[in-house]
Amino acid sequence: MGQKKEETRNERFKRIASKRTNDILEKIRILGNCSNKSSYEYTEEEVNKIFSEIDKQLKLIKAKFLAGKRERFKL
């Protein structure tokens, strides 16, 4: 009888992170549909506000992943 091998923490990370990354990338592609000037009207300020927030959130999340990997300051 086949026993199911227990998933490692790294395998679990890869499975979940891959799915979530693909979900985010699809949402970004869908956001790109809003750039169609024949369907939508927007200002440069509005576009900058959107991408500023996206950039801010990316930096915050990346910092979470890199926390603890940074070298500490020493004299």
OpenMM code with the backbone's topology and positions (N, CA, C; nanometers):
from openmm import Vec3, app, unit

residues = "MET GLY GLN LYS LYS GLU GLU THR ARG ASN GLU ARG PHE LYS ARG ILE ALA SER LYS ARG THR ASN ASP ILE LEU GLU LYS ILE ARG ILE LEU GLY ASN CYS SER ASN LYS SER SER TYR GLU TYR THR GLU GLU GLU VAL ASN LYS ILE PHE SER GLU ILE ASP LYS GLN LEU LYS LEU ILE LYS ALA LYS PHE LEU ALA GLY LYS ARG GLU ARG PHE LYS LEU".split()
positions = [
    Vec3(0.0843, -0.1182, 0.0000),
    Vec3(0.0000, 0.0000, 0.0000),
    Vec3(0.0886, 0.1242, 0.0000),
    Vec3(0.0559, 0.2201, -0.0852),
    Vec3(0.1370, 0.3413, -0.0964),
    Vec3(0.1147, 0.4371, 0.0192),
    Vec3(0.2235, 0.4736, 0.0815),
    Vec3(0.2145, 0.5738, 0.1877),
    Vec3(0.2485, 0.7093, 0.1282),
    Vec3(0.1718, 0.8101, 0.1661),
    Vec3(0.1948, 0.9439, 0.1165),
    Vec3(0.3110, 1.0069, 0.1941),
    Vec3(0.4121, 1.0516, 0.1190),
    Vec3(0.5271, 1.1158, 0.1816),
    Vec3(0.4842, 1.2515, 0.2353),
    Vec3(0.5241, 1.2802, 0.3578),
    Vec3(0.4882, 1.4081, 0.4175),
    Vec3(0.5648, 1.5208, 0.3484),
    Vec3(0.4942, 1.6269, 0.3191),
    Vec3(0.5512, 1.7424, 0.2512),
    Vec3(0.6491, 1.8151, 0.3441),
    Vec3(0.7676, 1.8494, 0.2915),
    Vec3(0.8646, 1.9251, 0.3721),
    Vec3(0.8211, 2.0719, 0.3773),
    Vec3(0.8788, 2.1454, 0.4686),
    Vec3(0.8463, 2.2890, 0.4795),
    Vec3(0.8855, 2.3626, 0.3521),
    Vec3(0.9976, 2.3226, 0.2907),
    Vec3(1.0397, 2.3871, 0.1669),
    Vec3(0.9461, 2.3528, 0.0513),
    Vec3(0.9039, 2.2267, 0.0435),
    Vec3(0.8083, 2.1870, -0.0612),
    Vec3(0.6768, 2.2630, -0.0438),
    Vec3(0.6331, 2.2749, 0.0798),
    Vec3(0.5100, 2.3496, 0.1091),
    Vec3(0.5250, 2.4953, 0.0683),
    Vec3(0.6414, 2.5565, 0.1016),
    Vec3(0.6682, 2.6956, 0.0629),
    Vec3(0.6614, 2.7105, -0.0894),
    Vec3(0.7306, 2.6226, -0.1606),
    Vec3(0.7334, 2.6312, -0.3069),
    Vec3(0.5941, 2.6182, -0.3662),
    Vec3(0.5158, 2.5250, -0.3142),
    Vec3(0.3799, 2.5041, -0.3660),
    Vec3(0.2931, 2.6268, -0.3422),
    Vec3(0.2922, 2.6756, -0.2200),
    Vec3(0.2056, 2.7888, -0.1852),
    Vec3(0.2558, 2.9190, -0.2465),
    Vec3(0.3879, 2.9429, -0.2380),
    Vec3(0.4433, 3.0672, -0.2930),
    Vec3(0.4253, 3.0741, -0.4440),
    Vec3(0.4393, 2.9615, -0.5121),
    Vec3(0.4191, 2.9599, -0.6580),
    Vec3(0.2755, 2.9959, -0.6936),
    Vec3(0.1811, 2.9360, -0.6235),
    Vec3(0.0397, 2.9657, -0.6505),
    Vec3(0.0083, 3.1125, -0.6227),
    Vec3(0.0539, 3.1626, -0.5092),
    Vec3(0.0253, 3.3017, -0.4732),
    Vec3(0.0937, 3.3991, -0.5686),
    Vec3(0.2165, 3.3674, -0.6099),
    Vec3(0.2867, 3.4539, -0.7060),
    Vec3(0.2125, 3.4575, -0.8384),
    Vec3(0.1702, 3.3407, -0.8863),
    Vec3(0.0946, 3.3378, -1.0120),
    Vec3(-0.0371, 3.4133, -1.0005),
    Vec3(-0.1030, 3.4056, -0.8853),
    Vec3(-0.2271, 3.4814, -0.8630),
    Vec3(-0.2001, 3.6316, -0.8711),
    Vec3(-0.0911, 3.6764, -0.8076),
    Vec3(-0.0554, 3.8186, -0.8088),
    Vec3(-0.0222, 3.8644, -0.9507),
    Vec3(0.0561, 3.7845, -1.0234),
    Vec3(0.0929, 3.8205, -1.1606),
    Vec3(-0.0300, 3.8316, -1.2497),
    Vec3(-0.1263, 3.7428, -1.2306),
    Vec3(-0.2508, 3.7509, -1.3086),
    Vec3(-0.3274, 3.8791, -1.2747),
    Vec3(-0.3322, 3.9150, -1.1463),
    Vec3(-0.4011, 4.0391, -1.1065),
    Vec3(-0.3314, 4.1611, -1.1665),
    Vec3(-0.1984, 4.1579, -1.1745),
    Vec3(-0.1239, 4.2693, -1.2356),
    Vec3(-0.1589, 4.2800, -1.3836),
    Vec3(-0.1657, 4.1648, -1.4521),
    Vec3(-0.2046, 4.1666, -1.5940),
    Vec3(-0.3450, 4.2249, -1.6101),
    Vec3(-0.4356, 4.1879, -1.5207),
    Vec3(-0.5731, 4.2396, -1.5256),
    Vec3(-0.5739, 4.3904, -1.4988),
    Vec3(-0.4932, 4.4364, -1.4046),
    Vec3(-0.4816, 4.5808, -1.3792),
    Vec3(-0.4375, 4.6521, -1.5062),
    Vec3(-0.3488, 4.5885, -1.5823),
    Vec3(-0.3026, 4.6468, -1.7081),
    Vec3(-0.4156, 4.6756, -1.8060),
    Vec3(-0.5245, 4.6008, -1.7954),
    Vec3(-0.6403, 4.6269, -1.8820),
    Vec3(-0.6969, 4.7664, -1.8596),
    Vec3(-0.6756, 4.8215, -1.7410),
    Vec3(-0.7260, 4.9563, -1.7103),
    Vec3(-0.6520, 5.0645, -1.7884),
    Vec3(-0.5432, 5.0287, -1.8556),
    Vec3(-0.4669, 5.1273, -1.9321),
    Vec3(-0.5330, 5.1595, -2.0660),
    Vec3(-0.6377, 5.0864, -2.1019),
    Vec3(-0.7072, 5.1060, -2.2297),
    Vec3(-0.7828, 5.2389, -2.2283),
    Vec3(-0.7268, 5.3374, -2.2992),
    Vec3(-0.7841, 5.4736, -2.3000),
    Vec3(-0.9212, 5.4801, -2.3667),
    Vec3(-0.9546, 5.3809, -2.4482),
    Vec3(-1.0870, 5.3846, -2.5113),
    Vec3(-1.1959, 5.3410, -2.4139),
    Vec3(-1.1562, 5.2756, -2.3034),
    Vec3(-1.2529, 5.2321, -2.2027),
    Vec3(-1.2436, 5.3110, -2.0728),
    Vec3(-1.1265, 5.3679, -2.0454),
    Vec3(-1.1033, 5.4331, -1.9163),
    Vec3(-1.0376, 5.5688, -1.9347),
    Vec3(-1.0605, 5.6538, -1.8366),
    Vec3(-0.9960, 5.7849, -1.8333),
    Vec3(-0.9249, 5.7970, -1.6996),
    Vec3(-0.7994, 5.8389, -1.7022),
    Vec3(-0.7218, 5.8495, -1.5790),
    Vec3(-0.6127, 5.9546, -1.5974),
    Vec3(-0.5646, 6.0019, -1.4839),
    Vec3(-0.4577, 6.1018, -1.4864),
    Vec3(-0.3239, 6.0354, -1.4557),
    Vec3(-0.2174, 6.1052, -1.4892),
    Vec3(-0.0832, 6.0566, -1.4570),
    Vec3(-0.0681, 6.0461, -1.3055),
    Vec3(-0.1282, 6.1383, -1.2330),
    Vec3(-0.1232, 6.1358, -1.0863),
    Vec3(-0.1879, 6.0081, -1.0307),
    Vec3(-0.3008, 5.9696, -1.0877),
    Vec3(-0.3678, 5.8468, -1.0432),
    Vec3(-0.2819, 5.7232, -1.0710),
    Vec3(-0.2215, 5.7199, -1.1881),
    Vec3(-0.1347, 5.6069, -1.2241),
    Vec3(-0.0148, 5.6017, -1.1293),
    Vec3(0.0459, 5.7183, -1.1026),
    Vec3(0.1602, 5.7234, -1.0115),
    Vec3(0.1218, 5.6774, -0.8714),
    Vec3(0.0017, 5.7120, -0.8286),
    Vec3(-0.0456, 5.6711, -0.6956),
    Vec3(-0.0590, 5.5180, -0.6877),
    Vec3(-0.1127, 5.4578, -0.7922),
    Vec3(-0.1276, 5.3123, -0.7966),
    Vec3(0.0087, 5.2446, -0.7849),
    Vec3(0.1032, 5.2866, -0.8704),
    Vec3(0.2325, 5.2188, -0.8736),
    Vec3(0.3201, 5.2532, -0.7538),
    Vec3(0.2986, 5.3682, -0.6959),
    Vec3(0.3700, 5.4036, -0.5733),
    Vec3(0.3292, 5.3089, -0.4603),
    Vec3(0.2007, 5.2819, -0.4497),
    Vec3(0.1519, 5.1905, -0.3452),
    Vec3(0.1987, 5.0472, -0.3709),
    Vec3(0.1946, 5.0049, -0.4954),
    Vec3(0.2431, 4.8708, -0.5281),
    Vec3(0.3916, 4.8588, -0.4939),
    Vec3(0.4709, 4.9587, -0.5325),
    Vec3(0.6143, 4.9585, -0.5013),
    Vec3(0.6383, 4.9549, -0.3510),
    Vec3(0.5616, 5.0336, -0.2767),
    Vec3(0.5769, 5.0388, -0.1308),
    Vec3(0.5503, 4.9020, -0.0689),
    Vec3(0.4425, 4.8388, -0.1104),
    Vec3(0.4072, 4.7076, -0.0556),
    Vec3(0.5111, 4.6016, -0.0935),
    Vec3(0.5630, 4.6072, -0.2159),
    Vec3(0.6664, 4.5120, -0.2571),
    Vec3(0.7909, 4.5259, -0.1701),
    Vec3(0.8309, 4.6492, -0.1425),
    Vec3(0.9488, 4.6723, -0.0582),
    Vec3(0.9260, 4.6202, 0.0835),
    Vec3(0.8066, 4.6421, 0.1380),
    Vec3(0.7765, 4.5942, 0.2733),
    Vec3(0.7800, 4.4418, 0.2809),
    Vec3(0.7210, 4.3757, 0.1827),
    Vec3(0.7167, 4.2297, 0.1831),
    Vec3(0.8554, 4.1717, 0.1583),
    Vec3(0.9312, 4.2320, 0.0673),
    Vec3(1.0670, 4.1840, 0.0421),
    Vec3(1.1516, 4.1954, 0.1685),
    Vec3(1.1336, 4.3032, 0.2435),
    Vec3(1.2075, 4.3222, 0.3688),
    Vec3(1.1749, 4.2104, 0.4678),
    Vec3(1.0500, 4.1642, 0.4699),
    Vec3(1.0130, 4.0530, 0.5578),
    Vec3(1.0911, 3.9266, 0.5221),
    Vec3(1.1068, 3.9016, 0.3922),
    Vec3(1.1807, 3.7834, 0.3485),
    Vec3(1.3296, 3.7948, 0.3805),
    Vec3(1.3818, 3.9160, 0.3739),
    Vec3(1.5254, 3.9354, 0.3935),
    Vec3(1.5630, 3.9630, 0.5387),
    Vec3(1.4645, 3.9835, 0.6246),
    Vec3(1.4914, 4.0127, 0.7658),
    Vec3(1.5725, 3.8988, 0.8261),
    Vec3(1.6740, 3.9357, 0.9010),
    Vec3(1.7568, 3.8354, 0.9650),
    Vec3(1.8731, 3.7909, 0.8784),
    Vec3(1.8685, 3.8216, 0.7503),
    Vec3(1.9774, 3.7849, 0.6605),
    Vec3(2.0758, 3.8999, 0.6448),
    Vec3(2.0385, 4.0146, 0.6902),
    Vec3(2.1267, 4.1302, 0.6803),
    Vec3(2.2348, 4.1216, 0.7865),
    Vec3(2.3513, 4.1656, 0.7496),
    Vec3(2.4604, 4.1686, 0.8459),
    Vec3(2.4358, 4.2837, 0.9421),
    Vec3(2.4683, 4.2609, 1.0673),
    Vec3(2.4502, 4.3645, 1.1676),
    Vec3(2.5704, 4.4573, 1.1649),
    Vec3(2.5479, 4.5798, 1.1976),
    Vec3(2.6535, 4.6807, 1.2009),
    Vec3(2.7521, 4.6480, 1.3117),
    Vec3(2.8801, 4.6585, 1.2787),
    Vec3(2.9864, 4.6375, 1.3785),
    Vec3(3.0914, 4.7435, 1.3598),
    Vec3(3.1489, 4.7874, 1.4700),
    Vec3(3.2619, 4.8807, 1.4647),
    Vec3(3.3913, 4.8047, 1.4726),
] * unit.nanometer
topology = app.Topology()
chain = topology.addChain("A")
for resn in residues:
    res = topology.addResidue(resn, chain)
    for name in ("N", "CA", "C"):
        topology.addAtom(name, app.Element.getBySymbol(name[0]), res)
